[in-house]
Amino acid sequence: MITLLLTLSLAFAQNVGDFRFTTDEVKLLRYSDAVEISATVKKGTKVEVVAKSETLIRVRSGRDFGWLPSELLTEDKPAAQ
């Protein structure tokens, strides 16, 4: 239970301006309340946090912007497979 709480608290610890890595291939949503895809980023892509909503994080990857669930971000670059 404590591990779950720590994991959830870290998932929401993103601050605007922070850099994170994607934990999987991710489809970025153009808008936080829509299903239109703006871009797809590969696992391990370094992204910048530019905004937050209650459940989603808006990130920038190069010239692409989009929303994704915070649990798909990590501070550490995932190992290559």
N, CA, C and O of each residue as an XYZ file, in Angstrom:
324
protein
N       0.820     -1.186      0.000
C       0.000      0.000      0.000
C       0.867      1.253      0.000
O       0.591      2.199     -0.738
N       1.907      1.264      0.820
C       2.794      2.425      0.883
C       3.498      2.622     -0.456
O       3.658      3.752     -0.917
N       3.920      1.522     -1.079
C       4.569      1.613     -2.388
C       3.631      2.237     -3.407
O       4.052      3.077     -4.202
N       2.379      1.842     -3.394
C       1.395      2.396     -4.314
C       1.234      3.891     -4.082
O       1.195      4.661     -5.042
N       1.141      4.309     -2.845
C       0.995      5.730     -2.531
C       2.211      6.523     -2.964
O       2.073      7.623     -3.499
N       3.402      5.982     -2.741
C       4.617      6.665     -3.175
C       4.676      6.770     -4.692
O       5.060      7.811     -5.227
N       4.304      5.715     -5.380
C       4.288      5.727     -6.837
C       3.327      6.778     -7.356
O       3.668      7.542     -8.259
N       2.124      6.823     -6.791
C       1.138      7.815     -7.218
C       1.591      9.231     -6.912
O       1.377     10.130     -7.724
N       2.210      9.450     -5.764
C       2.663     10.792     -5.435
C       3.791     11.232     -6.359
O       3.859     12.407     -6.721
N       4.666     10.330     -6.747
C       5.732     10.670     -7.685
C       5.185     10.936     -9.079
O       5.711     11.782     -9.802
N       4.137     10.224     -9.459
C       3.549     10.422    -10.781
C       2.994     11.828    -10.927
O       2.991     12.377    -12.029
N       2.527     12.416     -9.840
C       1.953     13.753     -9.902
C       2.948     14.824     -9.487
O       2.560     15.980     -9.313
N       4.216     14.478     -9.324
C       5.224     15.424     -8.867
C       5.850     16.225     -9.998
O       6.862     16.894     -9.788
N       5.278     16.173    -11.180
C       5.798     16.939    -12.298
C       5.517     18.424    -12.082
O       4.408     18.801    -11.705
N       6.505     19.249    -12.315
C       6.335     20.693    -12.259
C       6.580     21.267    -13.640
O       7.362     20.717    -14.415
N       5.913     22.373    -13.952
C       6.126     23.036    -15.231
C       7.607     23.378    -15.350
O       8.202     23.928    -14.424
N       8.193     23.049    -16.491
C       9.613     23.280    -16.727
C      10.481     22.056    -16.471
O      11.637     22.021    -16.892
N       9.939     21.052    -15.788
C      10.683     19.817    -15.539
C      10.825     19.017    -16.829
O       9.999     19.126    -17.735
N      11.870     18.224    -16.897
C      12.042     17.280    -18.003
C      11.807     15.880    -17.471
O      12.274     15.534    -16.386
N      11.082     15.075    -18.236
C      10.790     13.692    -17.895
C      10.991     12.821    -19.123
O      11.229     13.327    -20.220
N      10.894     11.513    -18.939
C      11.003     10.546    -20.037
C       9.703      9.759    -20.120
O       9.062      9.488    -19.104
N       9.324      9.397    -21.331
C       8.126      8.575    -21.507
C       8.463      7.123    -21.182
O       9.550      6.643    -21.507
N       7.530      6.430    -20.542
C       7.763      5.047    -20.130
C       7.367      4.043    -21.198
O       7.640      2.851    -21.061
N       6.728      4.510    -22.255
C       6.261      3.657    -23.334
C       6.050      4.538    -24.560
O       6.157      5.760    -24.466
N       5.750      3.934    -25.708
C       5.354      4.744    -26.857
C       4.021      5.397    -26.500
O       3.101      4.724    -26.036
N       3.920      6.706    -26.718
C       2.762      7.460    -26.257
C       2.173      8.285    -27.386
O       2.897      8.936    -28.140
N       0.853      8.251    -27.495
C       0.141      9.136    -28.411
C      -0.251     10.379    -27.621
O      -0.990     10.297    -26.640
N       0.253     11.531    -28.061
C      -0.063     12.785    -27.385
C      -1.406     13.306    -27.875
O      -1.656     13.362    -29.079
N      -2.261     13.682    -26.947
C      -3.569     14.229    -27.289
C      -3.444     15.721    -27.590
O      -2.758     16.450    -26.873
N      -4.108     16.169    -28.652
C      -4.042     17.590    -29.020
C      -4.668     18.463    -27.930
O      -4.136     19.524    -27.605
N      -5.794     18.022    -27.366
C      -6.498     18.764    -26.315
C      -6.723     17.837    -25.130
O      -6.837     16.624    -25.304
N      -6.786     18.393    -23.937
C      -6.942     17.563    -22.741
C      -8.311     16.903    -22.657
O      -8.469     15.909    -21.949
N      -9.303     17.436    -23.363
C     -10.645     16.867    -23.297
C     -11.099     16.254    -24.619
O     -12.300     16.134    -24.864
N     -10.152     15.866    -25.473
C     -10.492     15.300    -26.779
C      -9.626     14.079    -27.054
O      -8.678     13.799    -26.320
N      -9.960     13.355    -28.116
C      -9.193     12.163    -28.466
C      -8.353     12.355    -29.731
O      -7.760     11.398    -30.228
N      -8.297     13.566    -30.248
C      -7.487     13.842    -31.437
C      -6.003     13.744    -31.081
O      -5.538     14.380    -30.135
N      -5.269     12.943    -31.848
C      -3.842     12.726    -31.610
C      -3.033     13.815    -32.311
O      -3.240     14.074    -33.497
N      -2.114     14.453    -31.589
C      -1.269     15.487    -32.201
C       0.079     14.931    -32.631
O       0.673     15.419    -33.593
N       0.572     13.905    -31.922
C       1.880     13.321    -32.251
C       2.027     12.012    -31.476
O       1.276     11.739    -30.539
N       2.999     11.219    -31.881
C       3.366     10.005    -31.159
C       4.844     10.105    -30.816
O       5.659     10.451    -31.672
N       5.193      9.805    -29.571
C       6.597      9.820    -29.158
C       6.998      8.420    -28.708
O       6.190      7.673    -28.158
N       8.252      8.082    -28.951
C       8.764      6.754    -28.623
C       9.083      6.631    -27.138
O       9.245      7.627    -26.432
N       9.169      5.390    -26.686
C       9.575      5.100    -25.311
C      10.944      5.726    -25.054
O      11.844      5.639    -25.889
N      11.089      6.354    -23.897
C      12.360      6.948    -23.514
C      12.589      8.337    -24.056
O      13.673      8.893    -23.878
N      11.591      8.918    -24.720
C      11.737     10.269    -25.261
C      11.758     11.284    -24.127
O      10.922     11.231    -23.225
N      12.711     12.210    -24.172
C      12.782     13.273    -23.178
C      11.774     14.345    -23.563
O      11.791     14.845    -24.688
N      10.893     14.697    -22.625
C       9.862     15.703    -22.873
C       9.924     16.754    -21.768
O      10.391     16.489    -20.660
N       9.443     17.952    -22.097
C       9.372     19.028    -21.119
C       7.925     19.203    -20.674
O       7.020     19.266    -21.506
N       7.708     19.282    -19.372
C       6.373     19.533    -18.833
C       6.063     21.013    -19.013
O       6.805     21.869    -18.533
N       4.953     21.317    -19.713
C       4.606     22.715    -19.959
C       3.302     23.134    -19.283
O       3.053     24.331    -19.138
N       2.467     22.188    -18.868
C       1.217     22.505    -18.167
C       0.690     21.247    -17.496
O       1.091     20.133    -17.831
N      -0.219     21.443    -16.541
C      -0.832     20.312    -15.836
C      -2.321     20.552    -15.697
O      -2.769     21.684    -15.512
N      -3.089     19.463    -15.790
C      -4.501     19.506    -15.437
C      -4.673     18.543    -14.264
O      -3.685     18.076    -13.699
N      -5.899     18.248    -13.900
C      -6.112     17.333    -12.768
C      -5.591     15.934    -13.043
O      -5.076     15.276    -12.139
N      -5.719     15.468    -14.293
C      -5.344     14.084    -14.597
C      -4.299     13.955    -15.692
O      -3.736     12.873    -15.865
N      -4.019     15.014    -16.435
C      -3.103     14.939    -17.570
C      -1.980     15.965    -17.447
O      -2.098     16.969    -16.745
N      -0.901     15.679    -18.146
C       0.254     16.569    -18.210
C       0.445     16.975    -19.671
O       0.409     16.120    -20.556
N       0.648     18.272    -19.938
C       0.944     18.735    -21.297
C       2.458     18.810    -21.426
O       3.135     19.409    -20.591
N       2.983     18.195    -22.484
C       4.432     18.137    -22.685
C       4.807     18.656    -24.063
O       3.984     18.742    -24.974
N       6.089     19.000    -24.178
C       6.670     19.391    -25.461
C       7.796     18.425    -25.771
O       8.641     18.128    -24.926
N       7.785     17.945    -26.994
C       8.865     17.092    -27.495
C       9.287     17.679    -28.844
O       8.615     17.478    -29.855
N      10.392     18.397    -28.848
C      10.793     19.090    -30.078
C       9.761     20.146    -30.413
O       9.499     21.040    -29.608
N       9.167     20.050    -31.610
C       8.129     21.005    -32.014
C       6.728     20.482    -31.735
O       5.750     21.169    -32.028
N       6.608     19.282    -31.175
C       5.309     18.674    -30.893
C       4.870     18.952    -29.453
O       5.677     18.921    -28.523
N       3.581     19.223    -29.295
C       2.973     19.406    -27.982
C       1.800     18.454    -27.851
O       1.184     18.087    -28.852
N       1.484     18.049    -26.630
C       0.305     17.220    -26.422
C       0.134     16.849    -24.963
O       1.016     17.071    -24.134
N      -1.024     16.278    -24.671
C      -1.391     15.847    -23.324
C      -1.236     14.340    -23.189
O      -1.489     13.599    -24.139
N      -0.818     13.882    -22.003
C      -0.719     12.456    -21.720
C      -0.935     12.231    -20.229
O      -0.760     13.150    -19.430
N      -1.314     11.012    -19.851
C      -1.469     10.708    -18.416
C      -0.113     10.782    -17.707
O       0.901     10.351    -18.256
N      -0.100     11.319    -16.508
C       1.148     11.504    -15.774
C       1.862     10.200    -15.475
O       3.084     10.189    -15.325
N       1.121      9.090    -15.385
C       1.775      7.809    -15.073
C       2.635      7.291    -16.225
O       3.354      6.306    -16.063
N       2.568      7.946    -17.385
C       3.414      7.553    -18.522
C       4.725      8.330    -18.561
O       5.455      8.280    -19.551
N       5.022      9.055    -17.467
C       6.274      9.812    -17.364
C       7.085      9.326    -16.177
O       6.535      8.894    -15.164
N       8.406      9.404    -16.317
C       9.308      9.024    -15.239
C      10.499      9.984    -15.233
O      10.814     10.597    -16.252
N      11.154     10.109    -14.082
C      12.340     10.961    -13.995
C      13.548     10.299    -14.630
O      14.438     10.985    -15.133
N      13.591      8.976    -14.615
C      14.741      8.238    -15.122
C      14.457      7.674    -16.512
O      13.360      7.182    -16.776
N      15.440      7.746    -17.390
C      15.281      7.209    -18.727
C      15.116      5.685    -18.641
O      15.951      5.005    -18.044
N      14.036      5.145    -19.240
C      13.843      3.684    -19.211
C      14.970      2.968    -19.952
O      15.532      3.490    -20.915
N      15.282      1.778    -19.486
C      16.314      0.969    -20.141
C      15.847      0.556    -21.530
O      14.669      0.272    -21.744
N      16.781      0.528    -22.464
C      16.461      0.091    -23.828
C      16.185     -1.408    -23.831
O      16.775     -2.157    -23.053
N      15.282     -1.841    -24.715
C      14.952     -3.267    -24.780
C      15.409     -3.854    -26.080
O      15.219     -5.046    -26.320
